[in-house]
Amino acid sequence: MGIKYGMNTLLFEARFTNEAVAKFPRYKEIGFDGVEIAIQEKGDIDTGFISEKLAENNLVCGSLCALMGSETDLRGPSQSAIDGGKQYIKDLVDTAVELGAEVVVGPLYSAVGRAEMVEPEQRKKDWSLVRESLKELCIYAEDKGIYLAMEPLNRFETDFMNICSDAVKMIDEVGSPMLKIHLDTFHMAIEEKSSADAIRSAGDLLYLLHASENDRGAPGTGQVDWKGVAQALKDTSYDRWVVIESFTPEVEIIARAASIWRQTEKDGYALAEKGLNYLKTLFAGM
């Protein structure tokens, strides 16, 4: 089928609601195949209505992006946070079924921004807690036919899973065919020795790639090793979604969370169009 191109909705709204469908015609006009919807809470959208509007604009929902927080954290520290995290991911799995998406992606293991010095014994305990929760969630996801793809984040956003080999280790221990990997060029540019080698090490476990520059701007405008990334994807016969996940100061909540203090393009639409045109040229023929 070849690579499909999506756009993460956080570029335009911190909280995705039914009103967001007004932007769908523009997304299609720019040239996207689909959207990756970031859902904060079950009930934020009418999935039937969203599906209808996606179809009207010849778009699909390729994936759902998890937004993990202090009350939805598989590491705890409280049982309520663990239970909240499991229920949130189950809700996303159910929503993915209703929207026709095949994968739920993101840092499914812990709250974003939880980055601290952890003693080795506590780290082992955290790892075990996450592993056991993911085992339960993978059974739920398998019953629904939805994959879960974990995203390693940079050191400033998590201390738990920073590089691809961490995700591979977790997959080996969980032992479920539903658990996959989600890589992001922004995070890899900070943490991996080689983004291309990280992609190759993921191999057929890679189920989604986020495309973003080192400054969170439009792909192709910064220092990310895009040629290396493209070659690695070709080497591994990757043919799934490449999703632009970039941010601008226009969405203040996200800008504050991701430390986006300046515009890199005129606006979000300019960023999306420039980035997509670059990616389509880069991956032509794949």
Secondary structure, DSSP 8 states (H G I E B T S, - for coil): ---EEEEEGGGT-SS--GGGGGGHHHHHHHT-SEEEEEE-STTSS-HHHHHHHHHHTT-EEEEEEE---TTS-TT-SSHHHHHHHHHHHHHHHHHHHHHT--EEEE-TTS-TTB-----HHHHHHHHHHHHHHHHHHHHHHHHHT-EEEE----TTTBSS--SHHHHHHHHHHH--TTEEEEEEHHHHHHH-S-HHHHHHHHGGGEEEEEE--TTSS-TTSSS--HHHHHHHHHHTT--SEEEE----TTSHHHHHHHT--S-SSSSHHHHHHHHHHHHHHHTTT-
